[in-house]
């Protein structure tokens, strides 16, 4: 999951984001059950400074926030 999240973020590049479901869809045809784990891994990567999770442009915690989020490279 980390590799897929990192790859998607790098392919989008700085300032661009993607939906976490894109990572889940890349991993399995039945992707919906993967979403809680994708968000957990994304939250861990955000704490490590490897990803940034946002909602309407504002930074959020993927673990704590319900609803739609976007993921991307952290701002440097």
C-alpha positions as CSV (number, residue, x, y, z in Angstrom):
1,X,0.0,0.0,0.0
2,X,2.8,2.4,0.8
3,X,4.4,1.8,-2.6
4,X,1.1,2.5,-4.4
5,X,0.4,5.6,-2.4
6,X,3.9,6.9,-3.0
7,X,3.8,6.1,-6.7
8,X,0.5,7.9,-7.2
9,X,1.7,11.0,-5.3
10,X,5.0,11.1,-7.3
11,X,3.2,10.7,-10.6
12,X,0.9,13.6,-9.8
13,X,3.7,15.7,-8.6
14,X,3.8,18.7,-6.2
15,X,0.6,20.6,-5.7
16,X,-1.6,17.8,-7.2
17,X,-3.7,15.3,-5.3
18,X,-5.5,12.0,-5.7
19,X,-8.4,10.2,-4.1
20,X,-7.3,7.3,-1.8
21,X,-9.7,5.1,-3.7
22,X,-7.4,5.3,-6.6
23,X,-4.8,3.4,-4.5
24,X,-7.3,0.8,-3.4
25,X,-8.5,0.3,-7.0
26,X,-4.9,-0.3,-8.1
27,X,-4.6,-3.1,-5.5
28,X,-7.8,-5.0,-5.9
29,X,-11.0,-5.3,-8.0
30,X,-13.0,-5.5,-4.8
31,X,-11.4,-2.3,-3.5
32,X,-13.9,-0.9,-1.0
33,X,-12.9,-3.2,1.9
34,X,-9.3,-1.9,1.6
35,X,-10.3,1.7,2.3
36,X,-9.9,1.7,6.1
37,X,-6.4,0.3,5.7
38,X,-5.5,2.7,2.9
39,X,-6.5,5.6,5.2
40,X,-4.6,4.1,8.1
41,X,-1.4,3.8,6.0
42,X,-1.9,7.3,4.6
43,X,-2.2,8.7,8.1
44,X,1.0,7.0,9.1
45,X,2.8,8.3,6.0
46,X,1.5,11.8,6.8
47,X,2.9,11.6,10.3
48,X,6.3,10.6,8.7
49,X,6.1,13.5,6.4
50,X,5.7,11.4,3.2
51,X,2.1,12.3,2.3
52,X,-0.3,15.1,2.9
53,X,-4.0,14.6,3.4
54,X,-6.5,17.4,2.7
55,X,-10.2,18.2,2.5
56,X,-11.1,21.3,0.6
57,X,-7.5,22.3,0.7
58,X,-7.1,22.2,4.4
59,X,-4.9,19.6,6.1
60,X,-6.7,16.8,7.9
61,X,-5.9,13.6,9.7
62,X,-6.9,10.6,7.5
63,X,-7.5,8.5,10.6
64,X,-9.8,10.9,12.4
65,X,-11.7,12.5,9.5
66,X,-14.8,11.0,7.9
67,X,-15.7,11.9,4.4
68,X,-13.7,12.5,1.3
69,X,-10.1,13.4,1.5
70,X,-7.3,13.9,-1.1
71,X,-3.7,12.8,-0.8
72,X,-0.6,14.3,-2.3
73,X,3.1,15.1,-1.7
74,X,3.8,17.1,1.4
75,X,4.5,20.8,1.0
76,X,8.2,21.5,1.3
